[in-house]
Amino acid sequence: MIKAGYNGSGLNDVVYMGDAVNKASKMCSKAMKEVQRPIVATKDFFDNLKEDYQKLFHASSIYDPYYSSSAVNTELNDWLEEQKEKDAKKKQNNSLW
């Protein structure tokens, strides 16, 4: 990472560069355009998963290998749904006043 910006402009932000960032950007692009699942992983990442976890992924074409999944941590998902319900009730109660 480096700091970048125009000298004297007050812009001096941290910029991340390199192979990891480029690969992450490509995986994000695939997730947004080519795949209907929210999780996209490289072949290297997939190959290092335990076999039980590999079963949660679907393979792409052999020409540009990547893997995708819609796996969800059910406990975390249930908690998130509870929080959304609480927020909705809170907003509804506040609008009554």
MDAnalysis code that builds the backbone (N, CA, C; Angstrom):
import MDAnalysis as mda
import numpy as np

u = mda.Universe.empty(291, n_residues=97, atom_resindex=np.repeat(np.arange(97), 3), trajectory=True)
u.add_TopologyAttr("name", ["N", "CA", "C"] * 97)
u.add_TopologyAttr("resid", np.arange(1, 98))
u.add_TopologyAttr("resname", ["MET", "ILE", "LYS", "ALA", "GLY", "TYR", "ASN", "GLY", "SER", "GLY", "LEU", "ASN", "ASP", "VAL", "VAL", "TYR", "MET", "GLY", "ASP", "ALA", "VAL", "ASN", "LYS", "ALA", "SER", "LYS", "MET", "CYS", "SER", "LYS", "ALA", "MET", "LYS", "GLU", "VAL", "GLN", "ARG", "PRO", "ILE", "VAL", "ALA", "THR", "LYS", "ASP", "PHE", "PHE", "ASP", "ASN", "LEU", "LYS", "GLU", "ASP", "TYR", "GLN", "LYS", "LEU", "PHE", "HIS", "ALA", "SER", "SER", "ILE", "TYR", "ASP", "PRO", "TYR", "TYR", "SER", "SER", "SER", "ALA", "VAL", "ASN", "THR", "GLU", "LEU", "ASN", "ASP", "TRP", "LEU", "GLU", "GLU", "GLN", "LYS", "GLU", "LYS", "ASP", "ALA", "LYS", "LYS", "LYS", "GLN", "ASN", "ASN", "SER", "LEU", "TRP"])
u.atoms.positions = np.array([
    [0.845, -1.164, 0.000],
    [0.000, 0.000, 0.000],
    [0.894, 1.232, 0.000],
    [0.383, 2.285, -0.567],
    [1.121, 3.540, -0.631],
    [0.164, 4.676, -0.324],
    [0.713, 5.813, 0.016],
    [-0.102, 7.019, 0.150],
    [-0.011, 7.765, -1.163],
    [-1.144, 8.231, -1.633],
    [-1.154, 8.907, -2.931],
    [-2.035, 10.146, -2.853],
    [-1.726, 11.106, -3.665],
    [-2.512, 12.333, -3.742],
    [-1.684, 13.436, -4.376],
    [-2.344, 14.521, -4.721],
    [-1.642, 15.665, -5.291],
    [-0.995, 16.463, -4.180],
    [0.267, 16.818, -4.348],
    [1.002, 17.577, -3.356],
    [0.306, 18.910, -3.103],
    [-0.005, 19.165, -1.843],
    [-0.638, 20.427, -1.477],
    [-2.148, 20.436, -1.619],
    [-2.733, 19.357, -2.123],
    [-4.183, 19.334, -2.335],
    [-4.941, 18.914, -1.089],
    [-4.239, 18.354, -0.111],
    [-4.907, 17.839, 1.072],
    [-5.376, 16.402, 0.896],
    [-5.263, 15.889, -0.325],
    [-5.611, 14.493, -0.576],
    [-4.368, 13.652, -0.380],
    [-4.401, 12.797, 0.585],
    [-3.267, 11.941, 0.872],
    [-3.813, 10.612, 1.391],
    [-4.563, 9.918, 0.554],
    [-5.220, 8.678, 0.936],
    [-4.308, 7.482, 0.755],
    [-4.596, 6.428, 1.520],
    [-3.892, 5.175, 1.360],
    [-4.492, 4.458, 0.156],
    [-3.639, 3.959, -0.710],
    [-4.070, 3.236, -1.908],
    [-3.486, 1.831, -1.836],
    [-4.316, 0.843, -2.032],
    [-3.858, -0.543, -2.027],
    [-3.604, -0.983, -3.452],
    [-2.444, -1.611, -3.681],
    [-2.065, -2.046, -5.020],
    [-1.476, -3.443, -4.932],
    [-1.428, -4.143, -6.043],
    [-0.756, -5.433, -6.077],
    [-1.653, -6.554, -6.563],
    [-1.083, -7.744, -6.633],
    [-1.789, -8.910, -7.161],
    [-3.027, -9.270, -6.348],
    [-2.919, -9.219, -5.024],
    [-4.067, -9.588, -4.184],
    [-5.255, -8.669, -4.440],
    [-4.988, -7.374, -4.562],
    [-6.059, -6.411, -4.814],
    [-6.649, -6.626, -6.201],
    [-5.803, -6.852, -7.188],
    [-6.284, -7.091, -8.550],
    [-7.148, -8.350, -8.622],
    [-6.708, -9.416, -7.970],
    [-7.476, -10.666, -7.989],
    [-8.805, -10.474, -7.250],
    [-8.796, -9.783, -6.134],
    [-10.034, -9.519, -5.394],
    [-11.005, -8.704, -6.241],
    [-10.486, -7.742, -6.968],
    [-11.327, -6.934, -7.848],
    [-11.959, -7.782, -8.948],
    [-11.192, -8.695, -9.512],
    [-11.724, -9.577, -10.562],
    [-12.800, -10.505, -10.006],
    [-12.581, -11.036, -8.807],
    [-13.582, -11.915, -8.197],
    [-14.866, -11.135, -7.891],
    [-14.714, -9.905, -7.449],
    [-15.883, -9.060, -7.183],
    [-16.649, -8.798, -8.469],
    [-15.936, -8.539, -9.532],
    [-16.568, -8.306, -10.830],
    [-17.334, -9.541, -11.286],
    [-16.749, -10.707, -11.106],
    [-17.431, -11.953, -11.473],
    [-18.706, -12.120, -10.648],
    [-18.601, -11.849, -9.355],
    [-19.763, -11.993, -8.479],
    [-20.899, -11.059, -8.895],
    [-20.545, -9.888, -9.378],
    [-21.561, -8.909, -9.760],
    [-22.149, -9.182, -11.138],
    [-21.370, -9.752, -12.051],
    [-21.798, -9.863, -13.449],
    [-22.133, -11.276, -13.892],
    [-21.323, -12.237, -13.516],
    [-21.414, -13.569, -14.105],
    [-22.098, -14.607, -13.223],
    [-22.190, -14.365, -11.940],
    [-22.635, -15.385, -11.000],
    [-23.856, -14.891, -10.243],
    [-24.748, -15.797, -9.938],
    [-25.931, -15.440, -9.168],
    [-25.760, -15.772, -7.685],
    [-24.516, -15.958, -7.265],
    [-24.228, -16.272, -5.864],
    [-23.322, -15.190, -5.280],
    [-23.480, -14.887, -4.003],
    [-22.722, -13.771, -3.414],
    [-21.272, -14.066, -3.065],
    [-20.869, -15.337, -3.047],
    [-19.503, -15.688, -2.669],
    [-18.784, -16.252, -3.887],
    [-17.636, -15.681, -4.210],
    [-16.819, -16.159, -5.321],
    [-15.405, -16.367, -4.803],
    [-14.826, -17.525, -5.138],
    [-13.493, -17.865, -4.642],
    [-12.600, -18.327, -5.781],
    [-11.323, -18.096, -5.626],
    [-10.345, -18.558, -6.603],
    [-10.116, -20.061, -6.432],
    [-9.477, -20.655, -7.416],
    [-9.162, -22.079, -7.354],
    [-8.212, -22.372, -6.193],
    [-7.228, -21.506, -5.973],
    [-6.287, -21.710, -4.865],
    [-7.021, -21.738, -3.523],
    [-7.945, -20.804, -3.332],
    [-8.715, -20.756, -2.084],
    [-9.543, -22.037, -1.938],
    [-10.251, -22.394, -3.017],
    [-11.095, -23.588, -3.004],
    [-10.286, -24.837, -2.686],
    [-9.128, -24.978, -3.305],
    [-8.283, -26.162, -3.096],
    [-7.822, -26.304, -1.650],
    [-7.786, -25.217, -0.898],
    [-7.345, -25.255, 0.494],
    [-8.483, -25.447, 1.489],
    [-9.722, -25.528, 1.000],
    [-10.867, -25.767, 1.877],
    [-10.966, -27.244, 2.235],
    [-11.541, -27.522, 3.409],
    [-11.850, -28.900, 3.760],
    [-12.907, -29.413, 2.788],
    [-12.916, -30.715, 2.561],
    [-13.825, -31.322, 1.594],
    [-15.292, -30.992, 1.902],
    [-15.660, -30.957, 3.187],
    [-17.039, -30.624, 3.560],
    [-17.430, -29.228, 3.080],
    [-16.485, -28.305, 3.149],
    [-16.767, -26.936, 2.713],
    [-16.738, -26.809, 1.192],
    [-15.893, -27.610, 0.550],
    [-15.854, -27.590, -0.916],
    [-17.207, -27.979, -1.499],
    [-17.947, -28.824, -0.792],
    [-19.260, -29.259, -1.271],
    [-20.264, -28.108, -1.335],
    [-19.980, -27.017, -0.652],
    [-20.879, -25.859, -0.652],
    [-20.682, -24.969, -1.874],
    [-19.652, -25.256, -2.673],
    [-19.309, -24.418, -3.826],
    [-19.675, -25.090, -5.142],
    [-19.898, -24.273, -6.155],
    [-20.163, -24.732, -7.516],
    [-19.010, -24.262, -8.399],
    [-18.539, -25.144, -9.270],
    [-17.422, -24.808, -10.157],
    [-17.914, -24.041, -11.379],
    [-17.047, -23.176, -11.895],
    [-17.326, -22.451, -13.134],
    [-16.749, -23.243, -14.296],
    [-16.597, -22.560, -15.411],
    [-16.004, -23.212, -16.584],
    [-14.547, -23.570, -16.321],
    [-14.038, -24.519, -17.079],
    [-12.642, -24.936, -16.903],
    [-11.657, -23.939, -17.491],
    [-12.145, -23.024, -18.326],
    [-11.245, -22.069, -18.985],
    [-10.839, -20.930, -18.061],
    [-11.708, -20.573, -17.146],
    [-11.422, -19.491, -16.196],
    [-11.918, -19.956, -14.832],
    [-11.186, -20.895, -14.203],
    [-11.734, -21.553, -13.018],
    [-11.915, -20.623, -11.809],
    [-13.108, -20.640, -11.292],
    [-13.431, -20.028, -10.012],
    [-14.623, -20.792, -9.458],
    [-14.934, -20.563, -8.222],
    [-15.991, -21.293, -7.541],
    [-16.910, -20.294, -6.867],
    [-18.203, -20.624, -6.817],
    [-19.160, -19.710, -6.197],
    [-20.062, -20.468, -5.236],
    [-20.637, -19.721, -4.292],
    [-21.462, -20.337, -3.258],
    [-22.486, -19.342, -2.726],
    [-23.554, -19.894, -2.198],
    [-24.560, -19.099, -1.486],
    [-24.640, -19.548, -0.035],
    [-23.572, -20.156, 0.451],
    [-23.554, -20.676, 1.820],
    [-23.800, -19.548, 2.822],
    [-24.543, -19.878, 3.870],
    [-24.897, -18.891, 4.886],
    [-24.643, -19.492, 6.261],
    [-24.086, -18.708, 7.144],
    [-23.980, -19.094, 8.543],
    [-25.382, -18.904, 9.126],
    [-26.090, -19.989, 9.401],
    [-27.497, -19.890, 9.794],
    [-27.698, -19.141, 11.114],
    [-26.806, -19.323, 12.070],
    [-26.934, -18.606, 13.339],
    [-26.806, -17.102, 13.126],
    [-25.830, -16.713, 12.340],
    [-25.638, -15.294, 12.061],
    [-26.800, -14.747, 11.246],
    [-27.281, -15.522, 10.291],
    [-28.411, -15.086, 9.478],
    [-29.666, -14.911, 10.336],
    [-29.919, -15.838, 11.259],
    [-31.067, -15.710, 12.160],
    [-30.947, -14.459, 13.020],
    [-29.751, -14.198, 13.550],
    [-29.523, -12.997, 14.353],
    [-29.795, -11.737, 13.532],
    [-29.310, -11.726, 12.289],
    [-29.518, -10.573, 11.421],
    [-31.010, -10.340, 11.174],
    [-31.753, -11.402, 10.932],
    [-33.198, -11.269, 10.714],
    [-33.887, -10.719, 11.962],
    [-33.463, -11.165, 13.145],
    [-34.010, -10.632, 14.400],
    [-33.747, -9.135, 14.522],
    [-32.536, -8.721, 14.185],
    [-32.194, -7.302, 14.275],
    [-33.039, -6.472, 13.316],
    [-33.267, -6.992, 12.116],
    [-34.097, -6.286, 11.145],
    [-35.522, -6.139, 11.657],
    [-36.053, -7.202, 12.278],
    [-37.409, -7.143, 12.841],
    [-37.481, -6.125, 13.980],
    [-36.474, -6.124, 14.854],
    [-36.436, -5.159, 15.954],
    [-36.398, -3.732, 15.421],
    [-35.565, -3.490, 14.406],
    [-35.473, -2.149, 13.815],
    [-36.798, -1.726, 13.195],
    [-37.452, -2.661, 12.516],
    [-38.732, -2.344, 11.880],
    [-39.778, -2.000, 12.942],
    [-39.818, -2.747, 14.043],
    [-40.758, -2.465, 15.129],
    [-40.457, -1.124, 15.775],
    [-39.159, -0.840, 15.957],
    [-38.757, 0.421, 16.570],
    [-39.192, 1.599, 15.696],
    [-38.993, 1.486, 14.399],
    [-39.407, 2.546, 13.469],
    [-40.913, 2.711, 13.471],
    [-41.630, 1.593, 13.542],
    [-43.081, 1.658, 13.556],
    [-43.564, 2.335, 14.837],
    [-42.963, 1.998, 15.985],
    [-43.343, 2.622, 17.252],
    [-43.018, 4.112, 17.253],
    [-41.882, 4.489, 16.688],
    [-41.499, 5.902, 16.639],
    [-42.419, 6.701, 15.742],
    [-42.943, 6.071, 14.686],
    [-43.807, 6.807, 13.758],
    [-45.193, 7.029, 14.354],
    [-45.546, 6.243, 15.390],
    [-46.846, 6.416, 16.035],
    [-46.868, 7.647, 16.923],
    [-45.730, 8.119, 17.350],
    [-45.645, 9.280, 18.224],
    [-45.588, 10.478, 17.376],
])
